[in-house]
Amino acid sequence: MSNGPLAFHIEQGKHSFSKSTIHTAWETLSNEDARGYVWMFEAPINTATYVIGVDPAFGLVGWDRTVKMDDQGKDNSAIEVFRLGSRKEIIEDKETGKKKEIIIPTDYQVAEFAGPVDFEATAAIVNALGRLYRGRGSMGVAHTIIEVYPGNGWMVEKTLISKYGYLNFYQPKYVNTLMPQAAGKGIGWSANNKSVRDLWILGVRHICNRGVVIRSPWLISEMETTDPIKFMQYTTEAESGFHDDRLRAMMLCLWAAHDFSAQVKVETHTTIERGAKKPNWQASDISADRLSDEWNRRFKEIGELP
């Protein structure tokens, strides 16, 4: 879009959208000033596949960007929308030295919202974006992943289901076991020490592999200021005066889009042989060199145990 992204304002109390004046210098808005708008960086494509990531906050009831409120330091409910696509790239073949074209799977950021709104307003925005960017999503809405624990994400999910009939949610395949779980055992993503660690590691790896195109300057700002150590905790925060809600929502998009749950590293433990009869080297007819060789062989066998 030549004039920047489209911006839509959320009307107070109505949870509906109204078109706002397009900012000519929208990239210069601060993280705080960009709140309360739905920023659309790309028009919907009916044949595309979209994923929505939601990091909800408790927020403030009736919050509106046009009304001055004590909202400083409040966490934002963040919503990120990504399109699963690809891009072409010309590389040089190491064997032949000739240039060739390759197709690289790429996720494109297409829309974003952030603001300290409550669960009802968050659900309304998710519903609107999920239907607008439904693409090839099941049941007429985009595939959506919501952080349901800790926090009030389950209330967002419940409102989407009961009030809007929104049913296309992420379901974890593995719940405290390596065996795939039957559908219906739970929906949404739960944060704990292990899951947040995996979210960070696998998300950063995907980003570093140049698999993401980010269009929001405020998301980039959060990426620059977020402390990885604090991110990998239940309650996350960036440097003073900043947030990482948009970053968490984007990471959730990547998790659902590429089934990171199947890539989680499983802890393995070395089996130690117990009860084996100890050799009596003094009673053995063996030289010092042979003794050293036997020790080396035995240690190598122990190192190769599964």
N, C-alpha and C positions, 0 to 999 in steps of 0.2 A: 504494500500500500504506500503510495508515494508520500502521503501526508502523515505517515506514522500509523499506529494502530487505532482502531475504533475504541472509544471509551464510552461506557454506559454507566449511568449513575443509578443507585438503588434508592427508590423513593421510600421515605421514612414511613414505616408502619404498613406499607402495601406489599413489600417484598417483590416489587415489579421493576422492570428496567425502563429507563427513559434515556434517550440519546443525549450525550453531553457535547459541549463544544470541544472540538479536537484541538489538543494543545500543540502549538507549532514547535515548541521546544520540550516535548514530553519527556525526552530522555534526561532532562536536567531536574525533574521533580525529585524531591527527597523521598525516602522510604515512607515517611509519615504522610506526606502530601499525596502519594500515589494510592493511599488506602481508600477503600470505599468505591473504587471503580472496578468494573470488569474490563480488563484490557484484552482486546482481541487482535492478535498479530497475524491472523490468517483466516480467510473465509472458510466456512464448512465445506467439506467435500463428501458427497453422498457415498462414494465408493471407498472411502478411506476407513482405516481402523483407528479409533481413538481410545485413550485411557485417561481417566481422571483420578488424581490423587488428592486426598483431603486430610489435612492436619487441623482438626477442630480445636477451638478454645472455648472456655466458658463465656468469654466476652461480656458485653454490656447490653442489657435489654433496651431496645429502642435506639441503639447507637446510629448516628448519622454524621457524615463528614461535614455537613453544613452547620451542625449544632455544636457549640463549644461544650466539651465535656471533660471530665477528669479521666482521660484515657491514656495518659503517659505511662509507659512501662507495661501496659496491658498486652498480653499475647494476642496475636492475630489468628483468626481462622483463615487458613490459607488453602486455596484451591488452584491446582495446576492442571492444565489440559495439554496432552501431547498426542501428536499424530505419528503412528508407526509408518515409516517410509524408507527410502533409500536414496543414495546419491552415487553418481559416477565419478571415478577418479582415475587419472592416468598415472601409471607407475612403470618403472623400468624393470624388466625381467632380469633377475640376477644371473640366470644361466645363459640366456641368448643375448642380453644387452638391448633387446628391442623393447619399445614402449607398448604397453597393453592397457586396455580399459577393464576396470573391475567395478563390481557393484558392492557398495558398503551399506549394510543396514543402518539406518539413522533415525533417531527420534527427534521430531520437530516440536518445539513449544508453540502452541497456537493460541492459548488464552491463559489468563491469570486473574485471580482475585485475592486480596488480603485486606483484612479489617477486623477490629475487635467486636464482631457480631456474635449473637447468641446462637444456640443450636437451631432454632426455628428459621432464622434468616439464612444460616449456612445451608440448611436443607433446601430452602427455596432457590438459592443460587445454584447449588449442585443440580437440582432438578432442571432448571432453565438451561444450564450449560450442557447437561447430559442429553437433553433432547435436541438442542441446537447442533451439537457435535456428536450426534448419534452414529453417523456413518453406517457401518455394517454391524453395529452393536446389536446384541440380542434384545428382544422385547422393546425395540424402538428407543433404546437409550444406550449411552456409552458405558463401557465396562468401567466400574468405579471401585477404588480401594480406599477405605476409610480407617484411620487409626481409632479403634474402638476402646482400647484400654492402654494406659489409664486415661481418665478424662471423660468427657461426655459424648464421645463419638458414637456410642450405642444409641444415644438419644437422636442424633442426626440420622442414623440409619433407620431407626424406628419411625421417625417422622416421614422419611422418604417412602417407606413401605406403606404405612397406614394412610398418609394424606395424599401422596402423589402416585402411588402404585408403581414405584420405581423398584425394580427387582434384579437388575444386572450388577451384582456385587462380586468382589473377589472372595474366594473361599480358599483357605489354607489347605494344602494337600497333605501336609505333615503336621500333626499335633502331638508333641511329646513321643513320637515314634517315627521309625523310618518307613513304616508301611503307609501307603496312600489311604486317606480317610474317605469314608462314604460321604456323599453330598448331604448337606443339611446339618452337619455337626457343628457348624459355626460359620459366620461370615465376618469379614473385616480382618484387620491386622492388629495384633496385640504387641505392645512394646514391653520388652524385658531386657535384661542385660545382654543376653545372647542375641536376640532378634535385632536389637538396635545396633549392636556391633556388626552383625552380618549385613544389615541394611547399609551401613557406612562403607564397609570394605567392598562389597559387591557393586554398590552404586558408584563409588569413586573409580573402581576399575573400569566400569562401563564408560564413564565420562572420559577417563584418560585414554581409552581406546578410540576416542573421537567419534563416539556413537551418539552424541547429543548435540543439537543446535539450540542454543538458548537465546531468546530474543528480549528478555526482560532485564533492564539494567538494575532493577531492584533485587532480582534473584541473584544476579552476578555479584552485587554488593554483599549479599548475605553469604555467598560462597567465599568471598574474600575475607570476611570478618569472623566466620564461625570457627570456634575452637573444636577440633576433632574429639578431644577428650571430653568436653562438655556435651558434644553431640551424642556420644555413646553412653548417655545416662538416661534415666527415665524422663526427667524434666530437663529439657534442653534450653540453652540460651547462648547467644553470641556475646561479643564484647559489649561493654556497657553502652546502652543507647541503641543497640541493634537487636535484631531478631533472626531466627533461622527457621521460621515457620514455612516460608516458601521453599526453602531447601529441603525440609523434611517431606513436604508434599510432592516435590519433584522426585525425590528418592523413592517414595511409595509408588509413583507412576512407573518408574523403571523396574521396581520389584514385581509389580503385577504384569507388566508388559512382557518381561523376559523370564518369568517363572524362576526368580532367584531362589525360591524355597527349595528347588531341586538341585541347586548348586552349593548349598550350605555344607561346609566342611564338617564331617563327622569325626568326633574325637575317637582316636584309636589308642589302644593300650598294648604295650609289648607283653607277650606271654613269657613269663619266667619259669624255667623248668625247675620243679621242686621234687625232692625225694630221690633224685638220681644218686647212684652210688659214686662216691668220690674215689678217683683213682689213687692208688698208693704208688707214687712215683719212686719212692725209695726202694720198694720191693720190685720194681720193674727193671728189666734189662734194657736200659735206654740211655743214650748218650745225652750230653748237655745240649748239643745242637738239635738232636731229634726232639728233646723235651721242649725246646723253644718253638720248633715247628708245630708240635702238637698243641701247644698253648695258642699259637696264632690261628691254627685251624679251628680250634674250639670257639675262640672269641668271634671268628668270622661266622660260624654257624649260629651263634647266639644273636649276632647282629642281623641275620637274615630271617629271624623268626617273624611270623606275621603279627 
